[in-house]
């Protein structure tokens, strides 16, 4: 087992709690009204003792009761045979993601990010601004997701750029062990391609350095070419991939 992948997968779980969770024989079943795949899927984190088919059926029945598709995260830590089993059960691949890493001493940061504001607290204003930037209209998501952000137990750095009284760009750094994870990079459409995302990322990486982090990681959907280009320009390199197997139940 690649211990670095295991560490990043553990930190990712710490960084993004779900609305509801259940531990089940070395699996963690996460449910968040399908706000994101990561917070609404089954992840394998420990030793399993029960047969896969029995466990898959259990998860399918649970997600069906919750009114959600059944979703399983497939990382390099998961057996290829398990992925094949899901494929044979009619599961489709969605949301293929690259995990990228960076040694902070090698980061290529913006020289000036003085317009970026930082907060050690994830405020309600920041969360509501994120909803607006993501065009989150679901009332259920707007009700439950703030509690998920407030449930993060790790040290956080919320970043944002404000113009004319409105937050037009966001980012979130989550410190865990000697890493800072970069999350929630969003820029309002009319302010894109102006370097806002780069300055926010630079500010978060610098904040990680000053708080003792020596590495960084982030996760980006494979077909997001512009984001991938930005992160590579900061010095991030692809480390491993994961995807989700999804089936309506």
Buried (B, 14 or more C-beta within 10 A) or exposed (E): EEEEBBBBBEBBBBBBBBBBBBEBEEBBBBBBBBBBBBBBBBBBBEEBEEEEEEBBBBBBEBBEEBEBBBBBBBBBBBEEEBBEBBEEBEBEEEBEBBBBBBEBEEBEBBEEBEBBBBEEEBEEEBBBBBBBBEEBEEEEBEEBBBEBBEEBEBBBBBBBBBEEEEBBBBBBBBBBBEBBBBBBBBBBEEBBEEBBBBBBBBBBBBBBBEEEBEBBBBBBEEEEEEBBEBBBEBBBEBBBBBBBBBBEB
